[in-house]
Amino acid sequence: MLSYRPGSTFAHRLDPRSKLLVQFGLAIAAVSHPTLPWLVGTTAFALCTLAAAQLSPLAVLRSYRVVLLVLALAPFIAGVALGPPWFRVDPALRSALHVGRILPVLLVSAAYLTSTPVRDTRAAVQRLIPGKPGQILGIGMALVVRLFPLVLADVREVRDAIHARGGEARPLRDRARLLAVRSLERTLDRSDRLSVALRARCFAWNPTLPPLSFDRRDYPVLAIGIALAVSPLAPV
């Protein structure tokens, strides 16, 4: 599962604000340019970010395997026709091109998650968005980053428990219902424990956040992020 891993790679040494800007810019560029050259370019750039974080592309793809499987269904569904020739290639290719734009965004997000502590993310968000909105957004992002891997682990445990009790022999509908209900119960229990833990630790809306500062290595990254963000404005 993708989560922060301490290290000293180039991505680890970057300021989180510059990394957030690159993610934002890449997402804008990928969505605004639904063409094959831009897809190839943004994917190549995303692979460079994985190299900066010393991540294996295959390992990242395995972590996203469920998401990629769902995305892969879109071109197939788009190509299916209700009459001859039953499957149309052009709509499937157009759908694949549009779905493919999500891949570089996922890869860059993986590089960010593994190279940025949660506290630094919260600090970056609250410095970029001042006041109460920034505090709420920063806290929300921190909680999601911390809890999402735990929720996925709970889902896997429930799935394994169902299989261990002979659940594979049940109809798919029953298995899906059991998985959804048990996973939701665990998620609600975990949220209750989190609420108690936050109160026990005197949760603060505006704690002392880690200091952030730009270094020389951040300025080229900031320039790349800005260039990607304004790329839709460039004349064709």
Number of C-alpha atoms within 10 A of each C-alpha: 15 17 18 18 13 11 14 11 13 14 22 22 15 21 22 25 21 22 26 19 19 25 24 16 21 27 20 17 23 26 18 15 16 16 14 13 10 16 22 14 13 23 23 13 16 24 19 16 23 22 16 15 24 18 18 12 15 9 12 17 16 13 14 17 12 11 13 17 10 9 17 15 13 15 20 17 13 18 17 16 11 7 7 8 9 10 16 14 15 12 16 18 15 16 20 18 16 19 18 21 25 17 20 24 22 20 23 25 20 25 28 25 17 22 27 22 18 21 15 19 25 24 24 23 23 21 16 12 15 10 11 12 12 18 20 17 15 25 21 13 17 19 14 14 18 14 16 15 14 15 18 14 14 19 19 14 15 19 20 13 13 16 14 10 9 9 16 13 9 12 9 11 9 12 17 12 11 16 20 14 13 16 21 15 13 15 19 13 12 16 13 12 11 14 12 11 12 12 10 9 8 8 11 9 11 12 9 8 14 11 8 14 9 13 10 8 13 19 14 11 17 20 14 16 22 17 17 21 21 12 18 15 9 7 5 5
